[in-house]
Amino acid sequence: MADPVKNVLICGAGMSATDLIFYMLEHAEEFNWTVTVGDIDVETATRKIGGHPRGKAVYFDCYDNNIMEQHIKDSDIVISLLPPGMHAATAKIALRHDAHVVTASYASQEMIDMHEEARKKDLTFLNELGADPGIDHMSGMRSIDSIRGKGGELTSFESYCGSLIAPKSNDNPWEYKFTWSPMNVILAGSTGACYYEDGNLRCVPYHRLFENPKKIEIPGFRDFEAYENRDSVSFRKKYGLEDIPTFIRATLRYPGFCEAWNLLIKLGLTANNYPIDDSENMTYRDWVSSYLPRGNVNLENRLADHLEIKRNGELHKKLLWTGLLSERPITRNYGTPAEILLDLLLDKLKFKKGDTDMLVFYERIRYRLNGELREHVSHLVTRGIDHEHTAISRTVGLPAAIGAKLILNGSVKSRGILYPWTHEVYQPVLDELAEFGIAYSSSDTLLEDSVADF
């Protein structure tokens, strides 16, 4: 007898969803799935389904409870690529209708609070199964388990990830393009960061976060820079490393990005907590001038002087290239600074047809074994295939898709709120990702005595 039909609902058909949709449809006949793709833009969902007989596109508005209920109630599993704040609302409806849930975002407290009820209803709500968070969790825990398995004691854990433009498409002064949620890029780091370094808790507020990025060297690639990523502290406990002296999770960028982005923060242009009155009747030049002191020199020079950067220097030219002081009209009505900046940068940092993106992961772990200090280093660099099957789509969508398959097929037994750093998740997901060419290269080296004594 054939397995009963399982109904899969994918919420969101944006930039990160392409390979998720493709994977679920590719396996739909084999496992007897129907795949419904819901998005506010039905045309995009329809195009990504590509006429597959087991696929269906529907209008899905995550801010309309009736529409959400209509599509979730008949689902066996819901895969949410919605804005992070909407995962919990989706999960609540799924809980009511006995559907499993997979997300590629950090689990909110509201989501965590559903653990007991989901467990009692024999449901799995698998969170943080994308790229970062996701692949970084799984690789990190695989390395941790391996080191511990041979008797090693970890002293330092560092994990870095960056969604970047591939070198051949790197054609603007910022060396960056939007390959994932643009507003999340604008607001990145706005809550500051906390981490442990050499046994000391370090907390960096937003206004200092981009000031002194770390230099990261990956053999065979150009250098990168990194800034700390939000709250690393909570992950010490989640990874079972409560007493480790150094624990850092961070974001990678090409050199020079952080220094320039820090200028936008200093100006106040990334704030998202207040609106600009009458913004729709201003130009970008008008708007930026409202943040600058009055003076007798032209606005371009006032901008450089206020930020204490060299007039017509590299940083100054980078800012002017964005069009911040252009006569371009602002179209956003009563927009926040972050929203107004976003509208400008969407054009200037657009990921265009023909562009290729790149995901870079880097992991460095130090540990003691048999009286020696050793260092484990892993890295993964993967590029997009084309404009739709991007590196971000593959590294976010494929882990979520594989995780959903494991739940539907009964391979994942754990119930309640689940994360990908458990062996039953990370091992099969990483194994299958390797079949797609998404795999880490690793090495272990013995450190010199002088380092060991540090």
Secondary structure, DSSP 8 states (H G I E B T S, - for coil): -----EEEEEE--STTTHHHHHHHHHTHHHHTEEEEEEES-HHHHHHHHTT-TTEEEEE--TT-HHHHHHHHTT-SEEEE-S-GGGHHHHHHHHHHTT-EEEESS---HHHHTTHHHHHHTT-EEE-S-BTTTBHHHHHHHHHHHHHHHTT-EEEEEEEEEEEEE-GGG--STT-----S-HHHHHHTTTT-EEEEETTEEEEE-HHHHTTS-EEE--TTS--EEEEE-SB-HHHHHHTT-TT-SEEEEEEEE-TTHHHHHHHHHHHTTT--SS--TTGGG-BHHHHHHTTS---SS-HHHHHHHHHT--TTSHHHHHHHHTTTTS--B---TT--HHHHHHHHHHHHT---TT--EEEEEEEEEEEEETTEEEEEEEEEEEE-SSSSS-HHHHHHHHHHHHHHHHHHTT-----EEE-TTSHHHHHHHHHHHHHTT---EEEEEE--HHHHT-
